[in-house]
């Protein structure tokens, strides 16, 4: 079933991961430029038009930034459709490869879910709950696209034993918690995407501290995994070393933006960093070849 990652088929699955990740970054650009309501209606951009129109009240720049993000979703849809077709062609044993086909199908369904969430976000004037849901669904879809790519192209696996299995599970859980709390920090801060957008109402300083505490805990756990795996010098050690580097850089950007009043460029880099951290965390988890829930090691 495995294909060459440099072949056209292999590149489709790599492109799918890239576009899923890119949607997070472009969505952040929409918010940071105040373009969240550049297209004030959905599924149309403006009443009576699916594209921006000259002289609309929101301004051409904001309109095209938001519309560009919508166009990326269409490109992502066709890429996911191609990946689904390829997956069915590459997996002839329906029972054995049912999980792989489901992963490909969920990519397509997830994009429809993103479109619906995007519509809810616009129609609720950028309520922070669907905005956070938009991001977290993208995180799930990135993980799904990575898993699909690993199934199709292949991945080198490490032999992991206790206590590393427990620590790696904790790593992933803490990473997810960091990302979730990050959406609350974002939803409580100033960059809402539009001046009229609602906020969660939490104290930004308190939720930022809690977010930072979780990151510190994640760095500590990752450091322990690095120490325990360094004797092997294998794939797990290499992946974990990259993961801890990504976390440390992300933490530095986080502290910089916190103490400099959340400049847009720093916030954008932090969002990009969160995507890289998540890709690193999920790849590390897949390399470990363990279940999320304790009790058994995958065969």
Secondary structure as the mmCIF struct_conf table of DSSP 4:
data_model
#
loop_
_struct_conf.conf_type_id
_struct_conf.id
_struct_conf.beg_label_comp_id
_struct_conf.beg_label_asym_id
_struct_conf.beg_label_seq_id
_struct_conf.end_label_comp_id
_struct_conf.end_label_asym_id
_struct_conf.end_label_seq_id
TURN_TY1_P TURN_TY1_P1 UNK A 5 UNK A 6
BEND BEND1 UNK A 7 UNK A 7
HELX_RH_AL_P HELX_RH_AL_P1 UNK A 8 UNK A 32
TURN_TY1_P TURN_TY1_P2 UNK A 33 UNK A 34
TURN_TY1_P TURN_TY1_P3 UNK A 36 UNK A 37
BEND BEND2 UNK A 38 UNK A 39
BEND BEND3 UNK A 41 UNK A 45
STRN STRN1 UNK A 46 UNK A 46
TURN_TY1_P TURN_TY1_P4 UNK A 47 UNK A 48
STRN STRN2 UNK A 49 UNK A 49
BEND BEND4 UNK A 50 UNK A 51
TURN_TY1_P TURN_TY1_P5 UNK A 54 UNK A 55
TURN_TY1_P TURN_TY1_P6 UNK A 57 UNK A 58
HELX_RH_AL_P HELX_RH_AL_P2 UNK A 60 UNK A 90
TURN_TY1_P TURN_TY1_P7 UNK A 94 UNK A 97
HELX_RH_AL_P HELX_RH_AL_P3 UNK A 98 UNK A 123
TURN_TY1_P TURN_TY1_P8 UNK A 124 UNK A 125
BEND BEND5 UNK A 126 UNK A 126
HELX_RH_AL_P HELX_RH_AL_P4 UNK A 128 UNK A 153
TURN_TY1_P TURN_TY1_P9 UNK A 162 UNK A 163
HELX_RH_AL_P HELX_RH_AL_P5 UNK A 164 UNK A 188
BEND BEND6 UNK A 189 UNK A 190
BEND BEND7 UNK A 193 UNK A 194
TURN_TY1_P TURN_TY1_P10 UNK A 195 UNK A 196
BEND BEND8 UNK A 202 UNK A 202
HELX_RH_AL_P HELX_RH_AL_P6 UNK A 204 UNK A 229
TURN_TY1_P TURN_TY1_P11 UNK A 230 UNK A 232
BEND BEND9 UNK A 234 UNK A 234
HELX_RH_AL_P HELX_RH_AL_P7 UNK A 235 UNK A 259
TURN_TY1_P TURN_TY1_P12 UNK A 260 UNK A 261
HELX_RH_AL_P HELX_RH_AL_P8 UNK A 264 UNK A 288
TURN_TY1_P TURN_TY1_P13 UNK A 289 UNK A 289
STRN STRN3 UNK A 290 UNK A 290
BEND BEND10 UNK A 292 UNK A 293
TURN_TY1_P TURN_TY1_P14 UNK A 294 UNK A 295
STRN STRN4 UNK A 297 UNK A 297
#
